Amino acid sequence: MSFIEMTGATLDRIIAEDELHHDDLASAGVLDGTIVRINPQGDIEVRRPQGWDVIGGLLGEFEERVKGETGLEWA
């Protein structure tokens, strides 16, 4: 599975109004420095000490937003 990794701060800039909100990120334990990743289907996973947890997803044309904000390709 391919992913693009980023910080919680970057994710907060990417999410749209009809997706997760800042308060949702905080309640999921995503802070500015938290490592998160997104797969090509839009699933958002957060790095935990023992692995990765899915906390939500992105909708619509998220691929352009993710690549534009991070400058990364799926890897």
C-alpha positions as CSV (number, residue, x, y, z in Angstrom):
1,M,0.0,0.0,0.0
2,S,1.3,3.5,-0.9
3,F,1.1,6.4,1.5
4,I,2.1,10.1,1.8
5,E,3.3,10.9,5.3
6,M,3.1,14.3,7.0
7,T,2.7,16.0,10.3
8,G,-0.5,16.8,12.1
9,A,0.0,20.5,11.3
10,T,0.2,19.7,7.6
11,L,-2.9,17.6,7.8
12,D,-4.8,20.4,9.5
13,R,-4.0,22.7,6.6
14,I,-5.2,20.0,4.0
15,I,-8.5,19.0,5.5
16,A,-11.6,20.6,4.0
17,E,-14.7,21.9,5.8
18,D,-16.8,18.7,5.2
19,E,-14.0,16.4,6.5
20,L,-12.4,16.2,9.9
21,H,-12.3,19.4,11.9
22,H,-9.4,20.6,14.1
23,D,-11.3,19.4,17.2
24,D,-11.6,16.0,15.7
25,L,-7.9,15.8,15.1
26,A,-7.2,16.8,18.7
27,S,-9.7,14.2,20.1
28,A,-7.9,11.5,18.0
29,G,-4.6,12.5,19.5
30,V,-3.3,14.3,16.5
31,L,-1.1,17.3,17.5
32,D,1.0,19.5,15.3
33,G,4.0,17.2,15.5
34,T,2.2,13.9,15.2
35,I,3.1,11.7,12.3
36,V,0.2,10.8,10.1
37,R,-0.2,9.2,6.6
38,I,-2.8,9.1,3.9
39,N,-3.3,6.4,1.4
40,P,-4.6,6.8,-2.2
41,Q,-8.1,6.0,-1.0
42,G,-8.0,9.0,1.4
43,D,-7.8,7.0,4.7
44,I,-6.0,9.0,7.4
45,E,-3.8,6.9,9.7
46,V,-2.0,8.2,12.8
47,R,1.2,6.7,14.2
48,R,0.8,5.2,17.6
49,P,3.6,3.5,19.7
50,Q,2.4,0.1,18.6
51,G,1.4,0.8,15.0
52,W,-1.1,2.8,12.9
53,D,-4.7,3.7,13.6
54,V,-7.3,4.8,11.0
55,I,-8.9,8.0,12.3
56,G,-11.0,9.2,9.3
57,G,-10.7,10.0,5.7
58,L,-10.4,12.7,3.1
59,L,-13.1,13.4,0.4
60,G,-13.2,14.6,-3.2
61,E,-10.1,15.9,-4.9
62,F,-7.8,15.3,-1.9
63,E,-4.9,14.0,-3.9
64,E,-4.1,17.4,-5.4
65,R,-4.3,19.0,-1.9
66,V,-2.1,16.3,-0.4
67,K,0.6,16.4,-3.1
68,G,0.4,20.2,-3.4
69,E,0.9,20.8,0.4
70,T,3.6,18.1,0.9
71,G,5.4,18.1,-2.4
72,L,5.5,14.3,-2.2
73,E,4.3,11.4,-4.3
74,W,2.7,8.1,-3.2
75,A,5.4,5.8,-1.8
